Amino acid sequence: MASVQNASVAVGRRKTSTARAKLVPGTGKIFVNDQPHFEYFPVVSVQNELFRPFEATETQGKYDVYAIVDGGGLSGQAGALKLAIARALLKEGEEMRARLRAAGVLTRDPRMVERKKYGRRKARKSFQWTKR
């Protein structure tokens, strides 16, 4: 991560993923684990998720993001990074809260994987039942 004095740092989580994002005034570049975002997230729909907080606050191209993501899969990591960026934008200016809330990017997604139960194949799926 780049070390800059006037940076906003925030944490976001989704499923089992965690993202730490550092927001720095810049030109709109996003680096994830020291790679450009389009290399780290190859799917375009996942890449577009990262820009939703900027689109909601109309701050495209004003900040660079340096992020470290860990755990989970690409979708969970993208969701965690989106939340981290939204929280970092909130630290930049409290007046953005209403727009971020309206866009739905400030809410942490509470859905988690249900645990496996004993006597079953997965959380809810049973083994095949035979009558005779």
Secondary structure as UniProt FT lines:
FT   STRAND          8..14
FT   TURN            15..16
FT   STRAND          17..25
FT   STRAND          30..32
FT   TURN            33..34
FT   STRAND          35..36
FT   HELIX           37..40
FT   HELIX           44..50
FT   HELIX           52..57
FT   TURN            60..61
FT   STRAND          63..70
FT   HELIX           74..92
FT   HELIX           94..96
FT   HELIX           97..103
FT   TURN            118..119
//
